[in-house]
Amino acid sequence: MITLKNFRIVALAEATSFLILLVASVLKRTTDTDLVPIMGPVHGALFVAYVALAVLLRPEQRWDTKTFVLILVGAVVPFGGYVVDRWLTSSSRSTATP
């Protein structure tokens, strides 16, 4: 079952893998360390999972087009997944009924 919690976990993992891939790219050019062949596919799989989960959750979460596009932009901007996770956490708390 696809839940918002699962999406948030994937968003954090995707954002972290993106940052590691960026560091790996710098290391590849400045040292003899090449982690890009490892991190590239890992990040790619997490990116695809992020987008797929966002598409599947959109109807259930009733995200309008603007919200949905901003969530997708979160996958391509460094730290974007962290921002999306934070926003989802804060919006879930504010809309929850006591």
Contacts in CASP RR format, 6 or more apart in sequence:
PFRMAT RR
TARGET T0000
AUTHOR 0000-0000-0000
METHOD contacts of the structure
MODEL  1
MITLKNFRIVALAEATSFLILLVASVLKRTTDTDLVPIMGPVHGALFVAY
VALAVLLRPEQRWDTKTFVLILVGAVVPFGGYVVDRWLTSSSRSTATP
2 53 0 8 1.000
2 56 0 8 1.000
2 57 0 8 1.000
2 60 0 8 1.000
4 57 0 8 1.000
4 61 0 8 1.000
4 88 0 8 1.000
4 92 0 8 1.000
6 53 0 8 1.000
7 50 0 8 1.000
7 53 0 8 1.000
7 54 0 8 1.000
7 57 0 8 1.000
7 88 0 8 1.000
8 85 0 8 1.000
8 88 0 8 1.000
8 89 0 8 1.000
10 46 0 8 1.000
10 49 0 8 1.000
10 50 0 8 1.000
10 53 0 8 1.000
11 50 0 8 1.000
11 75 0 8 1.000
11 81 0 8 1.000
11 82 0 8 1.000
11 84 0 8 1.000
11 85 0 8 1.000
11 88 0 8 1.000
12 81 0 8 1.000
12 82 0 8 1.000
12 85 0 8 1.000
13 46 0 8 1.000
14 43 0 8 1.000
14 46 0 8 1.000
14 47 0 8 1.000
14 49 0 8 1.000
14 50 0 8 1.000
14 75 0 8 1.000
14 81 0 8 1.000
15 78 0 8 1.000
15 79 0 8 1.000
15 80 0 8 1.000
15 81 0 8 1.000
15 82 0 8 1.000
15 85 0 8 1.000
17 39 0 8 1.000
17 42 0 8 1.000
17 43 0 8 1.000
17 44 0 8 1.000
17 46 0 8 1.000
18 43 0 8 1.000
18 47 0 8 1.000
18 78 0 8 1.000
19 78 0 8 1.000
19 79 0 8 1.000
20 35 0 8 1.000
20 39 0 8 1.000
20 43 0 8 1.000
21 36 0 8 1.000
21 39 0 8 1.000
21 40 0 8 1.000
21 43 0 8 1.000
22 78 0 8 1.000
24 33 0 8 1.000
24 34 0 8 1.000
24 35 0 8 1.000
24 36 0 8 1.000
24 38 0 8 1.000
24 39 0 8 1.000
24 40 0 8 1.000
25 36 0 8 1.000
27 33 0 8 1.000
27 34 0 8 1.000
27 35 0 8 1.000
28 34 0 8 1.000
28 35 0 8 1.000
28 36 0 8 1.000
47 75 0 8 1.000
50 75 0 8 1.000
50 81 0 8 1.000
51 72 0 8 1.000
51 75 0 8 1.000
54 68 0 8 1.000
54 71 0 8 1.000
54 72 0 8 1.000
54 75 0 8 1.000
57 63 0 8 1.000
58 68 0 8 1.000
63 71 0 8 1.000
70 84 0 8 1.000
71 84 0 8 1.000
73 80 0 8 1.000
74 80 0 8 1.000
74 81 0 8 1.000
74 83 0 8 1.000
74 84 0 8 1.000
75 81 0 8 1.000
77 83 0 8 1.000
END
